[in-house]
Each structure stands twice: as C-alpha cells, then as structure tokens.
Amino acid sequence: MSKIITSDTTLPSRKAHVYVMGCKVNQAEIDSVAGFLMENGFEIDQHSETPEIIFVNTCCVTDSAAGKSRRMIRKLADQYPSSRLLVSGCLSEIDPEMIKRVAPNADVLGTYDKDRFQEIIFAKSSTVLESSLIPASSCLKFSSVWRSFRSSRSRAFLKVQDGCSHRCSYCVVPIARGPSRSMNVKEVINNVRDLVKSGFSEIALTGVHLGAYGRDLSPRSSLDCLIAELLANTSNCRFRLSSIEPQDFSDELVMLVSQSSRICRHFHIPTQSGDDEILKRMFRPYRTGLVRDLADKILEHVTDACLGMDIMVGFPGESESSFQTTLEFVKGSRFSYFHVFPFSPRRGTVAYGLPLRTPNKVARSRVKILRSLSNERRQEFYKRFVGRALEAVVESVGEDSDGWGKALTDNYLSVNVSGLDKGLKRKIVPVRIHTVSKNDVIGSLLREK
C-alpha cells in the first residue's frame, strides 16, 4: 500500500472515529480503514469531540440492520456537524439517496468507491465520488486496499474474498457487493505473516462467499488449496474459518481440518431452511440431505467440532407444515447451535415480490421456538467438556488483579478463565473447563508443573 501524504496543515485535529455494523467482513474492512488512517497520521479516538474524519461501514442485509445503520448515520451527522462523514458498506450501494437524506453532508462511498478509499479519503468533498454511478457489478478484481493492519482486537479478521456470484432469491448482498473476487494466495500469506508479527495467534479468514475463494483467480484455486498453502508457509498461529456454504465444503477441506490442530474445529454452515421446497424457492443449490451428510462427515473426522447453522424462518410460502419440517430437521441434526432470524424482504431481490408472506407475529413465534432449541443444544455441547482441557485464545483480561478474563476455545466455547495475566492477551493457552451454567462457562488456566 502506498502511503498518501496530505499537505493540509490548517486542520485543527488529526483524530478519527470509525464505526462498523454487520458481518465479520465489515469488521475486517474497518480494521483496514483504521490502520490506513493511523499510517497517515490519524489517531483513532472514539472519545474525541472534534474528529476530523468519521468513517462508517454499514449493513443492510435485513430491515433491522439497515435501520440501525440509518440511525447511526443520522446521530453522527447531528453530533459532529463539522466533521467529514464518510459512509460505506452495503447500505451505501443499495440506498445512497436515503443516506443523503438523513446526512446531506455525508460522502457516500458505493462499493466501487469503497474499494479505492485510499485515493479519495483525503480529497476535498467536491472532488470525491466522481465514480459513484459505477455499480458494484463492475468490481471484478479484489481490491488491494484490504490488507491486514494492527488492530485492537484480540483476534484478527482478514478478508480474503469479497462479493458473491450466486443469486439466492432473498439476498441483496450480490447486488451490494458485486461478483465473487479473491485475494491471491501470496498476498494472503504475506498478510498472515504480518498479523503474526503484530502478535496475533488466531486469524479468522473471512469472505462474503468464502467457499468460492479462488474460482476467479488465474491459475484457479480453492479454499482448501489456500488453507494448505497457509499451513505450509506460515507458523505460530491458528486459523478460524467464517461461514462456508454447504455445497462448498469439500472432502479435501474436511481432511485438512482433521489432520491439523491449526484449524479451529468450528464451522458455521448457512443452511437457511430444513424444508427442501423452501430451499428451492430460495434458489439454494442443495437439499437437506447434503447438509445432514456433511455434518456426519465432519463429526466423523473432526473430534469435538462445533457446528453452527443459519436458519431463516417466515420465507414466503413457509406454511405451518413447512416450518414443522424445518423443526424436525433441526431437532434431528447434529449441530451445536442455530442462528435463527426472520425473513426480511429486500428490494431488488426475487423474494421481494413473492406472495404468501408469513405474518410477522407467526415468524416471531417460530424464531422463538428455534432459538430455545438452540440454547438447549448449545448447553448440551458445552457440558460435554466439563473437566476437560481445551486450547483457547485469550480475548481479554480484567483490570483487577484477580486474573479473570475471557478466552475462546478453538471449538467456540467462550470461557470465563481465572489465573490470567495481561501478558497473555492474544496468546493461545490451555484452559480446563470446570462448570457450565445457563449464562457462563467457567474455567481456569492450566499452568505447567
């Protein structure tokens, strides 16, 4: 990344705020933005009352997410009228006019502009965003701006893939982010090495459609090839994989995970429905049998793996019978938890115009049923590890001298751990699980005798 120098010395402050809504990809992007600003003389100070720049990365995957983003933008515009407000993310691509209505002075960065924010972040407002009419579909190459930076997080998020070339009937993300595109393997390796040098022991590889990694590259690659290269060419870290679509989870990837302790035993698989007819209406390229077989395959080869599943309820045409089919599928699955959410119609998608919408009250009731089942399943999973030792990355250590902190095991147990000191943050340590309650998992640091 070339360093941009601004010659404007009249500005009273070099403080910046950064805000993020939504997924881990957005979080990885905001880390890159913050790092770039720090390289160019800014201090990220969320408490500053006079920030020169405010950068917001928005989400619009649901009505709720879009509403939260909109309210944040309005609040920041009102609170900091003299600051330069740059708004990026999916909402900026889908509804830039709405953003300009709630924050007339904001610079709205669509996907094309966000991928070149380094060029425009110091430009005068009047000269910014000349390319704002270029749609996300024109973003055909992975932008070089999204490299790793030091972060205040305990775990690093590295975006290695962006966009999606599959059009599920309900999903606005392909419209918002454009087609699938990947960071080349050498750049991924170099980014991982930089993050390890910065002290990170766990690196989460993120992407909008991570399982499509490498299909756009020349020569063509794949997610399992990337993981194999990372295992061979990096050290002193472990990798966590973000969501992988069921049809993209190859046998080779399962074998890699089973053979290496450097890949976290935690897999989130966006299934969306347990009813095959609803999956057809969603334009999902698999059926429930594939998901069931995949879970069996993973758990056969990867001991104590944690499996998570996305489930959407209330999709148009989901009858009571359809929901009961999904409920039985979920009950019979071997997944450890379920991320459950109601269908949210998004303008521009096929599902937006579909008839037979589920009443909101019915959808909320179905969400509640599945979330209750998820809580039960998660507790069952946690209790399997009482008395056992697991490897965990230390996420935080309290300010008090009692040594309590938080750590995340490779198979996704968030543990309250005793016996920690501040020097262990970001380190991978052995912890023993002692008790599991409704709200907490309690453990302690295992020290060498």
VENNORDA-V700981 format. One record per residue. N is the residue number from 0. RES is the residue in one letter. D_LAST is the distance of its C-alpha to the last C-alpha in Angstrom with 1 decimal. Layout:
# VENNORDA-V700981
n=N res=RES d_last=D_LAST
n=N res=RES d_last=D_LAST
This chain:
# VENNORDA-V700981
n=0 res=M d_last=46.4
n=1 res=S d_last=49.2
n=2 res=K d_last=48.9
n=3 res=I d_last=51.7
n=4 res=I d_last=53.1
n=5 res=T d_last=55.3
n=6 res=S d_last=57.9
n=7 res=D d_last=58.6
n=8 res=T d_last=57.9
n=9 res=T d_last=59.8
n=10 res=L d_last=57.0
n=11 res=P d_last=55.8
n=12 res=S d_last=52.2
n=13 res=R d_last=49.6
n=14 res=K d_last=47.6
n=15 res=A d_last=46.9
n=16 res=H d_last=45.8
n=17 res=V d_last=44.4
n=18 res=Y d_last=44.4
n=19 res=V d_last=43.5
n=20 res=M d_last=44.4
n=21 res=G d_last=43.5
n=22 res=C d_last=41.4
n=23 res=K d_last=38.4
n=24 res=V d_last=41.1
n=25 res=N d_last=42.7
n=26 res=Q d_last=39.3
n=27 res=A d_last=38.7
n=28 res=E d_last=42.3
n=29 res=I d_last=42.0
n=30 res=D d_last=38.9
n=31 res=S d_last=41.2
n=32 res=V d_last=44.0
n=33 res=A d_last=41.9
n=34 res=G d_last=40.5
n=35 res=F d_last=44.1
n=36 res=L d_last=45.3
n=37 res=M d_last=42.6
n=38 res=E d_last=43.5
n=39 res=N d_last=47.0
n=40 res=G d_last=46.6
n=41 res=F d_last=45.9
n=42 res=E d_last=43.3
n=43 res=I d_last=42.1
n=44 res=D d_last=42.6
n=45 res=Q d_last=43.1
n=46 res=H d_last=44.3
n=47 res=S d_last=47.0
n=48 res=E d_last=50.5
n=49 res=T d_last=52.3
n=50 res=P d_last=50.5
n=51 res=E d_last=52.6
n=52 res=I d_last=51.3
n=53 res=I d_last=50.0
n=54 res=F d_last=48.7
n=55 res=V d_last=48.4
n=56 res=N d_last=47.3
n=57 res=T d_last=48.9
n=58 res=C d_last=48.6
n=59 res=C d_last=51.5
n=60 res=V d_last=50.1
n=61 res=T d_last=51.3
n=62 res=D d_last=53.8
n=63 res=S d_last=51.1
n=64 res=A d_last=49.2
n=65 res=A d_last=52.5
n=66 res=G d_last=53.4
n=67 res=K d_last=50.2
n=68 res=S d_last=50.7
n=69 res=R d_last=54.3
n=70 res=R d_last=53.6
n=71 res=M d_last=50.9
n=72 res=I d_last=53.4
n=73 res=R d_last=56.2
n=74 res=K d_last=54.0
n=75 res=L d_last=52.8
n=76 res=A d_last=56.4
n=77 res=D d_last=57.7
n=78 res=Q d_last=55.0
n=79 res=Y d_last=55.1
n=80 res=P d_last=58.7
n=81 res=S d_last=58.6
n=82 res=S d_last=55.5
n=83 res=R d_last=55.8
n=84 res=L d_last=54.4
n=85 res=L d_last=53.4
n=86 res=V d_last=52.9
n=87 res=S d_last=51.5
n=88 res=G d_last=50.0
n=89 res=C d_last=51.6
n=90 res=L d_last=53.8
n=91 res=S d_last=55.3
n=92 res=E d_last=56.5
n=93 res=I d_last=57.7
n=94 res=D d_last=59.5
n=95 res=P d_last=59.9
n=96 res=E d_last=63.1
n=97 res=M d_last=61.4
n=98 res=I d_last=58.9
n=99 res=K d_last=61.9
n=100 res=R d_last=63.5
n=101 res=V d_last=60.6
n=102 res=A d_last=59.8
n=103 res=P d_last=63.0
n=104 res=N d_last=61.5
n=105 res=A d_last=58.4
n=106 res=D d_last=58.1
n=107 res=V d_last=57.3
n=108 res=L d_last=55.4
n=109 res=G d_last=56.0
n=110 res=T d_last=53.7
n=111 res=Y d_last=55.7
n=112 res=D d_last=55.5
n=113 res=K d_last=51.8
n=114 res=D d_last=51.1
n=115 res=R d_last=52.8
n=116 res=F d_last=51.8
n=117 res=Q d_last=51.0
n=118 res=E d_last=54.7
n=119 res=I d_last=55.9
n=120 res=I d_last=53.4
n=121 res=F d_last=55.2
n=122 res=A d_last=58.7
n=123 res=K d_last=61.3
n=124 res=S d_last=61.6
n=125 res=S d_last=65.1
n=126 res=T d_last=64.0
n=127 res=V d_last=61.0
n=128 res=L d_last=60.8
n=129 res=E d_last=64.0
n=130 res=S d_last=62.4
n=131 res=S d_last=61.6
n=132 res=L d_last=64.0
n=133 res=I d_last=62.1
n=134 res=P d_last=60.3
n=135 res=A d_last=56.7
n=136 res=S d_last=58.2
n=137 res=S d_last=59.0
n=138 res=C d_last=55.3
n=139 res=L d_last=54.9
n=140 res=K d_last=52.3
n=141 res=F d_last=48.7
n=142 res=S d_last=48.9
n=143 res=S d_last=47.1
n=144 res=V d_last=46.5
n=145 res=W d_last=43.5
n=146 res=R d_last=40.9
n=147 res=S d_last=37.4
n=148 res=F d_last=36.8
n=149 res=R d_last=34.1
n=150 res=S d_last=33.6
n=151 res=S d_last=32.2
n=152 res=R d_last=30.7
n=153 res=S d_last=27.0
n=154 res=R d_last=28.1
n=155 res=A d_last=31.1
n=156 res=F d_last=34.2
n=157 res=L d_last=36.2
n=158 res=K d_last=39.7
n=159 res=V d_last=40.6
n=160 res=Q d_last=43.6
n=161 res=D d_last=46.4
n=162 res=G d_last=49.4
n=163 res=C d_last=50.4
n=164 res=S d_last=53.3
n=165 res=H d_last=53.4
n=166 res=R d_last=55.5
n=167 res=C d_last=54.3
n=168 res=S d_last=57.2
n=169 res=Y d_last=55.3
n=170 res=C d_last=53.3
n=171 res=V d_last=54.4
n=172 res=V d_last=51.6
n=173 res=P d_last=53.5
n=174 res=I d_last=56.3
n=175 res=A d_last=54.1
n=176 res=R d_last=52.0
n=177 res=G d_last=54.2
n=178 res=P d_last=53.5
n=179 res=S d_last=50.2
n=180 res=R d_last=49.1
n=181 res=S d_last=45.9
n=182 res=M d_last=44.0
n=183 res=N d_last=44.3
n=184 res=V d_last=41.2
n=185 res=K d_last=41.0
n=186 res=E d_last=41.0
n=187 res=V d_last=38.3
n=188 res=I d_last=36.1
n=189 res=N d_last=37.0
n=190 res=N d_last=36.2
n=191 res=V d_last=32.8
n=192 res=R d_last=32.0
n=193 res=D d_last=33.3
n=194 res=L d_last=31.1
n=195 res=V d_last=28.0
n=196 res=K d_last=29.1
n=197 res=S d_last=29.5
n=198 res=G d_last=25.8
n=199 res=F d_last=26.1
n=200 res=S d_last=23.5
n=201 res=E d_last=25.7
n=202 res=I d_last=29.5
n=203 res=A d_last=31.8
n=204 res=L d_last=34.9
n=205 res=T d_last=37.9
n=206 res=G d_last=41.5
n=207 res=V d_last=44.5
n=208 res=H d_last=44.9
n=209 res=L d_last=41.7
n=210 res=G d_last=42.6
n=211 res=A d_last=45.8
n=212 res=Y d_last=43.9
n=213 res=G d_last=45.7
n=214 res=R d_last=48.9
n=215 res=D d_last=50.9
n=216 res=L d_last=49.5
n=217 res=S d_last=51.4
n=218 res=P d_last=50.2
n=219 res=R d_last=49.1
n=220 res=S d_last=45.4
n=221 res=S d_last=43.3
n=222 res=L d_last=40.0
n=223 res=D d_last=38.4
n=224 res=C d_last=39.6
n=225 res=L d_last=38.2
n=226 res=I d_last=34.7
n=227 res=A d_last=34.9
n=228 res=E d_last=35.9
n=229 res=L d_last=33.1
n=230 res=L d_last=30.5
n=231 res=A d_last=32.1
n=232 res=N d_last=32.8
n=233 res=T d_last=29.9
n=234 res=S d_last=26.2
n=235 res=N d_last=23.1
n=236 res=C d_last=24.4
n=237 res=R d_last=25.1
n=238 res=F d_last=28.5
n=239 res=R d_last=29.9
n=240 res=L d_last=33.4
n=241 res=S d_last=35.9
n=242 res=S d_last=38.7
n=243 res=I d_last=40.1
n=244 res=E d_last=43.4
n=245 res=P d_last=43.6
n=246 res=Q d_last=46.2
n=247 res=D d_last=44.0
n=248 res=F d_last=40.8
n=249 res=S d_last=41.4
n=250 res=D d_last=40.1
n=251 res=E d_last=38.7
n=252 res=L d_last=36.6
n=253 res=V d_last=35.2
n=254 res=M d_last=34.3
n=255 res=L d_last=32.7
n=256 res=V d_last=30.4
n=257 res=S d_last=29.6
n=258 res=Q d_last=28.6
n=259 res=S d_last=26.5
n=260 res=S d_last=23.3
n=261 res=R d_last=24.8
n=262 res=I d_last=27.5
n=263 res=C d_last=26.6
n=264 res=R d_last=27.5
n=265 res=H d_last=30.0
n=266 res=F d_last=33.7
n=267 res=H d_last=36.5
n=268 res=I d_last=39.8
n=269 res=P d_last=43.0
n=270 res=T d_last=45.1
n=271 res=Q d_last=47.5
n=272 res=S d_last=49.3
n=273 res=G d_last=49.1
n=274 res=D d_last=52.8
n=275 res=D d_last=54.3
n=276 res=E d_last=57.6
n=277 res=I d_last=55.9
n=278 res=L d_last=53.8
n=279 res=K d_last=57.1
n=280 res=R d_last=58.5
n=281 res=M d_last=55.5
n=282 res=F d_last=56.1
n=283 res=R d_last=52.6
n=284 res=P d_last=52.6
n=285 res=Y d_last=50.8
n=286 res=R d_last=51.1
n=287 res=T d_last=48.7
n=288 res=G d_last=48.4
n=289 res=L d_last=46.7
n=290 res=V d_last=44.0
n=291 res=R d_last=43.4
n=292 res=D d_last=43.1
n=293 res=L d_last=40.8
n=294 res=A d_last=38.3
n=295 res=D d_last=38.4
n=296 res=K d_last=37.9
n=297 res=I d_last=34.9
n=298 res=L d_last=33.1
n=299 res=E d_last=34.0
n=300 res=H d_last=32.2
n=301 res=V d_last=29.5
n=302 res=T d_last=27.2
n=303 res=D d_last=26.6
n=304 res=A d_last=28.7
n=305 res=C d_last=30.2
n=306 res=L d_last=33.9
n=307 res=G d_last=36.1
n=308 res=M d_last=39.9
n=309 res=D d_last=42.6
n=310 res=I d_last=45.5
n=311 res=M d_last=48.8
n=312 res=V d_last=51.2
n=313 res=G d_last=54.8
n=314 res=F d_last=55.8
n=315 res=P d_last=59.6
n=316 res=G d_last=60.8
n=317 res=E d_last=57.8
n=318 res=S d_last=59.6
n=319 res=E d_last=58.1
n=320 res=S d_last=58.1
n=321 res=S d_last=56.2
n=322 res=F d_last=53.6
n=323 res=Q d_last=53.2
n=324 res=T d_last=52.7
n=325 res=T d_last=49.9
n=326 res=L d_last=48.4
n=327 res=E d_last=48.4
n=328 res=F d_last=46.9
n=329 res=V d_last=44.0
n=330 res=K d_last=43.5
n=331 res=G d_last=43.5
n=332 res=S d_last=41.2
n=333 res=R d_last=37.5
n=334 res=F d_last=36.6
n=335 res=S d_last=33.8
n=336 res=Y d_last=35.9
n=337 res=F d_last=39.3
n=338 res=H d_last=40.6
n=339 res=V d_last=44.1
n=340 res=F d_last=46.9
n=341 res=P d_last=50.7
n=342 res=F d_last=53.1
n=343 res=S d_last=54.3
n=344 res=P d_last=57.6
n=345 res=R d_last=57.5
n=346 res=R d_last=60.9
n=347 res=G d_last=61.5
n=348 res=T d_last=59.7
n=349 res=V d_last=61.5
n=350 res=A d_last=60.0
n=351 res=Y d_last=61.4
n=352 res=G d_last=64.8
n=353 res=L d_last=64.0
n=354 res=P d_last=65.7
n=355 res=L d_last=64.3
n=356 res=R d_last=61.7
n=357 res=T d_last=59.6
n=358 res=P d_last=60.3
n=359 res=N d_last=57.5
n=360 res=K d_last=57.2
n=361 res=V d_last=56.7
n=362 res=A d_last=54.1
n=363 res=R d_last=52.1
n=364 res=S d_last=52.2
n=365 res=R d_last=50.8
n=366 res=V d_last=48.0
n=367 res=K d_last=47.0
n=368 res=I d_last=47.0
n=369 res=L d_last=44.8
n=370 res=R d_last=42.4
n=371 res=S d_last=42.0
n=372 res=L d_last=41.2
n=373 res=S d_last=38.7
n=374 res=N d_last=36.8
n=375 res=E d_last=36.7
n=376 res=R d_last=35.5
n=377 res=R d_last=32.8
n=378 res=Q d_last=31.5
n=379 res=E d_last=31.6
n=380 res=F d_last=29.5
n=381 res=Y d_last=26.9
n=382 res=K d_last=26.6
n=383 res=R d_last=25.8
n=384 res=F d_last=22.2
n=385 res=V d_last=21.3
n=386 res=G d_last=18.0
n=387 res=R d_last=17.3
n=388 res=A d_last=15.0
n=389 res=L d_last=17.2
n=390 res=E d_last=17.3
n=391 res=A d_last=19.0
n=392 res=V d_last=20.7
n=393 res=V d_last=20.6
n=394 res=E d_last=24.2
n=395 res=S d_last=24.4
n=396 res=V d_last=22.6
n=397 res=G d_last=24.8
n=398 res=E d_last=26.5
n=399 res=D d_last=25.3
n=400 res=S d_last=22.3
n=401 res=D d_last=20.7
n=402 res=G d_last=18.7
n=403 res=W d_last=20.5
n=404 res=G d_last=21.7
n=405 res=K d_last=22.9
n=406 res=A d_last=21.5
n=407 res=L d_last=23.3
n=408 res=T d_last=21.9
n=409 res=D d_last=23.6
n=410 res=N d_last=25.6
n=411 res=Y d_last=26.9
n=412 res=L d_last=25.1
n=413 res=S d_last=25.3
n=414 res=V d_last=22.4
n=415 res=N d_last=22.1
n=416 res=V d_last=18.5
n=417 res=S d_last=16.9
n=418 res=G d_last=14.3
n=419 res=L d_last=16.0
n=420 res=D d_last=17.5
n=421 res=K d_last=20.7
n=422 res=G d_last=19.4
n=423 res=L d_last=17.9
n=424 res=K d_last=21.4
n=425 res=R d_last=22.6
n=426 res=K d_last=19.1
n=427 res=I d_last=17.9
n=428 res=V d_last=14.5
n=429 res=P d_last=13.0
n=430 res=V d_last=14.2
n=431 res=R d_last=14.6
n=432 res=I d_last=18.2
n=433 res=H d_last=19.1
n=434 res=T d_last=22.8
n=435 res=V d_last=25.9
n=436 res=S d_last=29.1
n=437 res=K d_last=32.3
n=438 res=N d_last=31.4
n=439 res=D d_last=27.6
n=440 res=V d_last=24.4
n=441 res=I d_last=21.5
n=442 res=G d_last=17.8
n=443 res=S d_last=14.6
n=444 res=L d_last=12.2
n=445 res=L d_last=9.1
n=446 res=R d_last=6.3
n=447 res=E d_last=3.8
n=448 res=K d_last=0.0
